[in-house]
């Protein structure tokens, strides 16, 4: 028994030594993401910077190169430049899936481990790992809340952009309100912009004398919606449901704001999740290949504190 205990202790020490040695292994991870052109991408940049600091401290041999790009063409050029720096891994949130598929393929052809975040590539075989929020569930959870809260009533919808993500969210919303007496009066695109959503909401307010609730796909748009309602001094609208997890909206939920009683998560912190999983592939020998989908959590007054990041720009 004594020999067995000594043997196990020696094995544990050897394993610990091996793990410590493994963490000194040199790995270069590139992170290519859009520049902070609106609130959500501002949150992506913030969480990427936070993850870079934490991961480089956790793994002494890890070097993370963070590149932001204002558009798809610039991102393609950035990817080409990164391949010349001897990277082992790429974590990327593409500006546009179609435009960036081939540039990312060229990175993959160099033997680089590729993690794609949020916007799926036209050819998913390129990626080793895919990390994203659940667009269908974001819509379904919002629709279910409106269905459970109103039971019946008139709702207006402000869509995002005419792309696959928007379609998935719309399908989820329609599934969420299915079987209820909720009537959708109107659906228009707000382009995930607070200014555009403000204009759409103004149009809705002039066309519809009675609106019970508003669903908009993004918290940035919800800011514009609330401003339009306030300026029009409309009191018939009971609440607005947005999505993503903007800190100002999470704070309203936490404070019990009647107009923003809930929010649905589509967190920009998913970039940090992607970076952590990618690092684990190299340092912790974890099987991370495949798809990782985050929950579309309904944020309420009871759990809002878990999702409030006061230092984030979003």
Secondary structure by P-SEA (a helix, b strand, c coil): caaaaaaaaaaaaaaaaaaaaaaacbbbbbbbbbccccaaaaaaaaaaaaaaaaaaaacccbbbbbbbbccaaaaaaaaaaaaaacccbbbbbccccccaaaaaaaaaaaccbbbbccccccccccccbbbbccaaaaaaaaaaaaaaaccbbbbbbbbccccaaaaaaaaaaaaaaccccccccccccccccaaaaaaaaaaaaaccccccbbbbccaaaaaaaaaaaaaaccccccccccccccaaaaaaaaacccccccccccccaaaaaaaaaaaaacccccccccbbbbbbcccccccccccccccccc
